[in-house]
Amino acid sequence: MAMSASASLSKAVKQQYMELPQGEKVQAMYIWIDGTGEGLRCKTRTLDSEPKSIEDLPEWNFDGSSTYQSEGSNSDMYLVPAAMFRDPFRKDPNKLVLCEVLKYNRKPAETNLRITCSAVMKMVEEQHPWFGMEQEYTILGTDGHPFGWPSNGFPGPQGPYYCGVGADKAYGRDIVEAHYRACLYAGVEICGTNAEVMPAQWEFQIGPSEGINMGDHLWVARFILHRVCEDFGVVASFDPKPIPGNWNGAGCHTNFSTKEMREDGGLKAIEDSIEKLGKRHSYHIRAYDPKGGLDNARRLTGHHETSNINEFSAGVANRGASIRIPRNVGQEKRGYFEDRRPSANCDPYGVTEALIRTCLLNEEGDEPADY
């Protein structure tokens, strides 16, 4: 199993330094999405006192030419704090700070999807849109080989691994437990976790989160996962189809509801939204992975619990459909629906914004409206 060299460094030695008092100073780790639309970057600055709100955090900058976000001749980019969390690695009073990225002219960077998502969420805030996103991922060695798989071959076929227990079924639970507890400490709205169908594949769920909080909390949960895996010397992959062949891919199923859908008789509003989604399938496919659908094409084949990328479908309790209505929602005539199309490496800002535009703002056609 190829693990990073840093994993073999003594964590006990590091801990003696981490226990030193830091006085009144606070370490704030600024986090942002790079030019790939899926990679995360971070750097730390010292603050003179503990920030109590976003307004207490200064703007900062970074070299965008090293993050696929600018040319070297005009490389400074702005980091604008957007959401703050407790730091589970350095602990209180230190902070994790999720930032938006602005270009030299103060316009949003191409991969800053938060800014339009936030504007769209404000337009529908009286409808109280709730989201829950089910983030699947695969644990890999630094050589790209799935964690715990035989070095020259494959484990037994899928079947015993989903929600499995035992050394021959659950690969990497230590990482999952560490990530879960770190998210709870940070204040991330994590609501569950489970082993997935492919061995070394896991899932955690974020939500219910209202409006822009969905994207903020999922991105920070991803950052925490990458940091936890760094400590263990392995890699978290959000590739939608990390292993070709007869193995499940990785998605980010997105559950959605509004106040109307959650109230008595809300099933009609759910069915109305599904009808709108069916007329705008290609727009959503483009919004549901960072490569405009190319990544998802490897996953959405109509096999391995997926729908076909070229067809829209919906059904009660149907995991092979684009949209699934949970059985209890069909029985109670209210609740939420699950969009099963988003890829594991989707941008949650892009996914949630697309759902709002189509279901609540009644947009049609292949392009988003400009408000």
Secondary structure by P-SEA (a helix, b strand, c coil): ccccccccccaaaaaaaaacccccbbbbbbbbbccccccccbbbbbbccccccccccccccccccccccccccccbbbbbbccccccccccccbbbbbbbbbccccccccccaaaaaaaaaaaccccbbbbbbbbbbbbbccccccccccccccccccccccccccccccccaaaaaaaaaaaaaacccccccccccccccccccccccccaaaaaaaaaaaaaaaaaaaaacbbbbcccccccccbbbbbbbbbbbccccccccaaaaaaaaaaaaaacaaaaaaacccccccccccccccccccccccccccccccccccccccaaaaaacccccccccccccccaaaaaaaaaacccccccccccccc
